[in-house]
Amino acid sequence: MKVQVIGRICPDVDKVLEMTKTTLADLGLKFDIERVTETEDIIHKFGMVHIPALAVDGKVIFAGHVPTVEKLRKTLSHFKA
């Protein structure tokens, strides 16, 4: 499975990336993590205008905000690697 952190280089996107890595490790889940930074990919592949965003296997699970650690943990715990 693939987790994609979507958004250009900015502190919020950096935070989501680090939170995601930490949360996946804490949950013992193995995912490929990709950072999507190209504007064309963000808009055309994901239809995103609000960043940061997080997708699992191409499906956006949140966008436009930095989630709390608890929300991220709860959301990612539903996926199996």
N, C-alpha and C positions, 0 to 999 in steps of 0.2 A: 504494500500500500504506500501511497505517496501523500505527504503533507506539503502543501504549498503556502508559504507566507507571501502575501501579495502586497506590493507597494514599493514605491520608489524609496530611495535612501532617505530615511528620516528617523528621529528618535523613537517615535511610536512603533514603527515597523521593526526597528532594532529590538525594542522591548518585547514585542510579540514573538519574534524569532527566538530570543533567549528563553522566554517563558515557555514556549512550546518545546524546545529542546529539553529543558529541565523537567517539565511535566511528563513528557514521554518517557524519560529516563526513570523518573520516580514511579511511574505506573508499570515499568518493565515492558513497554511496548516498543517494537522495532519498526520504524518507518523510515523511508527515504524522505529527507527534508530538502525542499527546493525553495529558493527565494526568487520570486518573479518580480523583476524590476523594470522591464521594458514596457513603456506606456502602451504600445500597440498590443502586447500580450495581455496587459491588464484590462484594457477596454474591449478588445475583440474576443479573446478567449473566455474571459470571465464576465464581461459586461459591467465591470466595476468602475464606479466613479468615486466611491468612498473607500478610503484606505485608512488604516491597515485592514487587511482581510485575511482570513484563513480558510483554506479549502482542503478537503480530504478526498483523494481520488477524483479531483476536478469539480467536486461539489462544494460550493461556498457554505461554510457553517456559521460564519459571522463576518460582518463588515462594518467599517465606519467608527470603530472604537477599540480601545484596548480592554479586553475582558479582565475580570478579576481572576486571580489564580484559581479560586474555587470553581468559577464557571468554566474556565478552560479545562481544568482537571475533570470535572463532571462530564463535559462534552466529549473529551478525548477518551475517557474510560469506556465509552460505549462502542468504540472501534476495536477490532482485534487485528493485530498485525499478521 
